[in-house]
Amino acid sequence: MLRVGLTGGIGSGKSTVARRLVARGAVLVDSDVLAREVVAPGTEGLAEVVDAFGPDVLDPSGALDRPALAAVVFGDPAARALLNAIIHPRVRERSAELIAAAPADAVVVQDIPLLVESGMAPQFSLVVVVHADVEERVRRLALRGTPEADARSRIAAQASDADRRAAADVWLSNDGSQAELEAAVDALWERRLVPFEVNLRERRIAQGAPGLVAPDPEWAAAGERLRARVAAAAGSLGRGVAHVGPTAVPGLPAADVIDLQLGVGSLDDADAVRDALQDTGFPQHPSVGHDPVRPERLHGSADPGRPVALHVRVVDSPGWREALLLRDWLRADADARAEYVARTRTAAGAATGDTAADRAAELQEPWSRTASERAESWAATSAWVPSLD
Ligand code: ADP
């Protein structure tokens, strides 16, 4: 199954997007609905809330009196933390049950208002953020009956647009009409989510991204998102993830492929982490690297919208070290960058690989072969030490 995280500020249009995705066939796990369910009358969750905050948070019918509870926790971080400690684990448990019950070929969408704030983004194979201008959100919420002051104070307490943008693999702008938003969701469903799910399940690397393109300022943010996602998938077997390759060097033209390097303790660990990477969206490349000096396990991306070459290498091995060194040398040395561009332009015309990652590797190879000696002398004179960033 493909796990998608959906978020956005209050009034941005999350629920509208979620409804449309469900209409197209997604399985929705709505954390707002679950947060109400776990403290519904008769639940153990509600009993714990009453234990913690007293019977005044119940209405005459015995259900939770939300405004009364909100008044108790408002401006009291300890009380809010106590409430969250009752609700959040139960929501997580219910979410896990619903996900486990979904079919193997499902696109599971989790609607989580505070996905960015709570640091959950790396747990998903794709994060979709819905965005609308603040004034427009306040206006739409007012039409729905939320007082303006309420809307503004809730918006101020949530993540900034910059934080949401950094977490977003997909940014859905909802400043136009509802019909425009729905058309954008339909396109996302057909062109990205459905093929992503099929590729993920069949462990197939998505095709795409031929040739060199101009440097994209989004590559750095994509690299950070993917690092966190790969680290989350690798869990305790992972020994650090780095964004390497030409897209990690600002200003360099490159194939639109994010190269990542996951460090592991041994090649056995590389094999042990394979399925977790595949289930997250990084199928293993069928031709495993046989270079005896620089062995690696190579994974690609199942996401048709984001080509990736994920190299799994043993920490401190020659291949691991070289990837970090070439990146840092290119970042530091303008002449090396100029030569790199000239060599890869020549290679780009002749690249024939099947996948984006194959072609990107073909582009990088001729230069890397001749460059490592000079990179080593740069390393010696600049007292370089490997670092993931
Ligand atoms: P969220 O779930 O992010 O709080 P909703 O999807 O509930 O946001 O949208 C907030 C309100 O704005 C709803 O009343 C919804 O019908 C309305 N709405 C959403 N998108 C648009 C749009 N593009 N134009 C006008 N109204 C919209």
Residues whose N, C-alpha, C, O or C-beta is under 5 A from the ligand:
A	BS01	ADP	G9 I10 G11 S12 G13 K14 S15 T16 R140 R144 N174 G176 S177 Q178 L181
